[in-house]
Amino acid sequence: DLISALAAEPPRVDAKAVRRRFLLVTLTGVPAAFVAMFLLLGPRPDLVAALALPMFWVKLAFPVAIGISAWWMLLRLGSPGGRPGATLAGVGLPVAAMWLLALAVLVAVPAGERMPLVMGATWRNCPGNIAMLALPVGVLAFAALRGLAPTRLVPAGAAAGLFAGAVGATAYSIHCPELEAPFLAVWYLLGMLVPAAIGALLGPRLLGWWGA
């Protein structure tokens, strides 16, 4: 009888429900990350002057590009059987571009100057601060996924963590004084990968919807 009733009047599925859910995550989580940055770290003192530097915008565009691709990846993986598809290339392209830029910078300087360009002055704090600022978005993204039906739990958790990490890195870039491509290619990327790795570990534990 239940099967007959469902077949007679199949429920309508809102095709835009998943997108709306992650738009809500974005509209609430991104401001939360920036508020946390302003309250806990504060913007860099020379922010106005930094806005005139091309490399400041390159630094900002790096996590933004990764975050946009990770957002679309979340949409795909939030549905049963969803695969990352072309969004993997969307994540890989800005990473490859930053690595190439970093390599060009390192090749152009004497060997003795290369390590300082990679390490900068804030390498000890950078990944941890990015992961800290990623926390609000990560919690919201996992809550959104739990209300959906992901079946690839490790990739879904990793995508949620990567999106959160990209938002955290974007917010942190307003505080961070570093502008060198080798630093960004290593420490900003690590800061985004830490939440992604945590998300991949937590995905099977928190996102399963079919029971133990």
Number of C-alpha atoms within 10 A of each C-alpha: 6 7 8 9 9 10 10 9 8 10 8 6 7 7 8 8 11 18 16 12 18 21 13 14 21 19 11 14 25 21 15 19 25 21 15 20 22 16 10 11 14 15 18 15 12 10 14 9 8 16 12 10 11 10 15 19 14 16 23 17 15 23 27 20 18 26 26 17 24 27 23 21 27 31 21 21 26 29 17 12 11 18 20 19 12 11 19 16 13 18 20 13 16 19 20 12 13 21 17 15 16 21 14 13 15 18 11 11 11 8 9 8 11 15 12 12 20 19 17 17 13 13 16 11 12 22 24 17 19 31 27 20 28 33 21 21 27 28 16 20 27 22 16 19 26 16 13 19 18 26 20 20 24 22 24 33 32 25 34 34 33 33 32 36 34 33 32 36 32 26 28 30 25 22 18 21 18 19 20 20 23 25 23 28 23 18 22 26 21 18 25 27 22 20 30 27 19 18 28 21 16 18 25 17 13 15 24 17 14 7 4 5
